[in-house]
Amino acid sequence: MNSLNLTGLEPATLRSTATLSASNELFSCPSFQLPPLQCAEELDGFEKAAVKMVKPAKGTTTLAFKFMHGLIVACDSRASMGPYISSQSVKKIIEINPYMLGTMAGGAADCQFWHRNLGIRCRIHELANKRRISVSGASKLLANTLYSYRGMGLSVGTMIAGWDETGPGLYYVDSEGGRLSGNIFSVGSGSPYAYGVLDSGYHYDMSIEEAAELARRAIYHATYRDSASGGVASVYYVGPKGWEKLSGDDVGELHYKYYPTSDHVVEQEMCEASS
């Protein structure tokens, strides 16, 4: 005869006792010493010290502005962590779609990931609505996403520049969820120097060549004064037909373009005295 399987039919008291003993082992005191904590103020101080210890020291220079024919977006290409320069060839202008660009300032990983995420969401919007998303809508999507992660350690300072049905659009978005619309923006540690050049040379009715040269010069001067900026000065133009890369010049070569050296004539060469 087949025997009956009576497992699981033991009295409930036995099962509850086994469960209780297992839970006691799980939540018993740890076998290691916990650090002393006198009050909540010490915990706050510990958190502040930890944040200060791992706070990234970074730098960059990015800029964008509107003018009569569209938008110009420019940046450098240096990645740094405090005094350490990790790369001279970082691509800080990210193509979101053929009509929209985003710039990187802050944490490289944060900027790259959320720009890629924004590109996916813009494409989904285009497929669902049979039309491209507006620059205002794309910047709002990014601002809402970053706002939901506010206070969690993200470091993003980006500009969203593009052309939509209403014309050129330019927005600044940061990791606190802030969002601003404007005509001229510069973000990064070299932005004060870039603003100085832009404020002195900007006017709305520039040609594309004049606007590109202004942006190139602004990036160069920022890299000259800011040690965290350098590498290659990349300039993009955004117009009714989409974005186009105009140039990518090494800032070392731009220095000799803007400040050419002159050969000094040596009147008389020194020679060794005869013994």
N, C-alpha and C positions, 0 to 999 in steps of 0.2 A: 504494500500500500504506500501511496505517496504521503510523506510527512508534511505537516502544515508549517509554514514559515511564520513564527510568532515574534520576529524581531520588530521592534517599534511598539510592542504592546505592553512594555513594562509599565509599572505604575508611574503616574505623573510626578509623584514626590521624588522618585529616583532621577527622573529627567531634569526637574527643576534644580535639584541639588548639584547635578553635574554641570548644568549651565551656570549656576551661581559661582561654583568654584572656578570655572574657566574665566568668568568675568572678573573675579577677584584677582586672578593672576594677571589679567590684561591691564587692569587699572591699579595695580600695586605700585608702591613707591619705586622710583628708578634706582638703579644700583650705582649711580654716579652722583656726584655732588652738584647741586644747582648753584649758580652764582648768587651771591647775596643781593637782595633788593629791598631797600629800606622803605622807599616811597615811590609814588608815580612820577615825581620829578626826575628821579634817577633814570627811569625808563625813557622819558622824553629826551634827556641828555644823551643817553646811549644811542637813540635813534638818530639824533642830529649829528652825533660824531660819526656814526656809520655812513650816513648820507654824505657828509663832508669828505670822508675817506675815499669813497668810490665815485665822487662827483667827477664827471669827465671834463677835462680841460681841452677845449677844441677851438678851431678857428677856420674861417672860410670867408670868401667874398662872393656874393651873388647880387645881381641887380636886374631890374626890368623897368621899362618905361613905355608909355604910349607916345606916339607922334602921328603926324598927318597920314602916313601910309600904313600904319599898323602898330606893331610892337617890336621892341628889341629886347632880347634876353641874353645876358652874358654872365660868365662865372670864371673862376680859376679852377685848378685841378689838384690842389694839394690836400692830402689827408694827414692830420696830425693828432697827436695825443700829448698835450703839454709841449715839452721841448723836443719830443721825438717825432720826426717826419716819417710816416709809414709808407706814403706813396706820393708820386708826382703826376699820376695819370688817372685820377678818379673822374668818372663822368658824372658831373653834378647837375646836368640838365637832363631830365628824364622825359621821354616822349610818351605822353599818356594816350594820345591818339593822333592821327595826322594833322589835327587842327589845334592841339593843346599841348602845352609843355608845363613841367613842374621843376622847381629848383630844389636843391638839397642844401640845408644848413642845419647843423646840430649833429645828432647821431646818424652815422651813415646807414646802419642797419635799419633804424626806425624809418628814416626817410625812404629808403629803397623799398622796404616792405609795404608801407602804406601807399606809396605811389603806384606800385604794381596792383595793390588791392583796389585803388581808385580806378585804374585803367580797366580792370575786370568789370567793375560796377558800371562804368560809363558804357562799356560795350553791351552789357546786359540791358541797360536803358535804351540804347539805340536799337537793339533787336526787338525789344518789347513795344517800343513806341514808333518805330519806323522813322526816327529822326535823331540827329545828334543831340546830346545833352548840351545845355548852355554852359558857359564858363561859370556863371553865377551858381547854377545847380551843382556843378562838379565841386566847386569850392565849398558849397554848403554841405555836401555829402562828406567831404573830408573833415570839415570843422566839427560836424556832429559826431563822427567816429572818434576823433581825437578827444572831444569833450567827454565822451563816455569812458575814456581811459585816463582822465585827468587825475594827477596825483600818484600815478603808478610808475613814474620814472621815465616816461617817454621824453625825448628831446628832439623836437621838430620845429623848424622855422622855414616855411616854404612859401613860394609864390606860385600861383596858378595863373598862367597867361595863355590866352587862346583867342580864336575868332569864331563867333557864332552868328546866328541870324540877325542879332542886333549890332554886330560890329566887333571891335576889339574889346576884350575884357581882361582886367588885371586885379587879382586879389591876393592879399597876404593872409596866411593861415598859420597858427602856431599850435603847439602841443597842449596849451591850456584851453583850446577851443575858440580862441579869438579869431575873428575874421574881419578884414578891412578891405574896402575897395579904394583904389587910388590911381594916380597917373604915374608916379615915380616911387619905386621901392628899392631899398638895398638892405640885405640881411647878411649878418656875419660879423666877425671881429674886425674885418677891414672895411665895413660899411661907412664909418665916419669919413674915411679918406675918399671913398667912392662918391659919397654925397657931395663932398667939396668940389670935385670935378664936374659932377652932374649939375649942381646948382649954378656953376659959373658958365657952363657951355650949353645948357639945354634950352631949346625953343621948339615950339610945337611944329612949325612948318619946315622942319629939316627934310632933306632928301634921305634915302635909305643909306647911301654911302656916308653922309655926314653923321647920321645916327649911329651907324656901326662903328665909325671911328671914335665918336664920343664914348661909347660903351667900352671899346677896347682900351682907350686911354685911361678911363676910370678904373678898370680892372688892373691895368699896369701900375698906376700910382698906388693903389691899395696894396698890391703885392710888394711894392718897393718899401712901403712903410710898415706893413704888418708881417711879422715873421711867420705867422700861421697860414698865410696865403702865398701862393706861388704856382709854379708849373706852367700850364698852358692857359692862355686867355681865349676862351671859346665864345663866339658871338653867333646868335641865332636871330633870324627875322621871322615874324609871324604875320601873315597877310591873308587876304581873302582866299588864296589857293592853298593855305596851310603853312606849316613851318618849313624853314630852310636854313641849313647851317651855312653861314657866310665865311667864317674863318676860324682858325685855331692856331694861334701864334705863341711861340715860346716867349715868356716875359723877359728872359735874358736877351733875346734878340730885339725885342721891342725897346729895351733900354738904350741900345746903340742907335735905334731908329729915331727916338725922340731926343737923345742927347749924343749926337755923333762926336767921336773923338777926332781931334786934329793932330796931325803929325808935327811935332816940334823939331825945328831944325837945330841940329847940334853944331855949334860954331867951331868947337875944337874938341876932339876926342882926347881923353886922358890916356896917357901911356906910362908904362913902367919907367921909373927913373933908372938910368944906366948906373951900374955900380962901379 
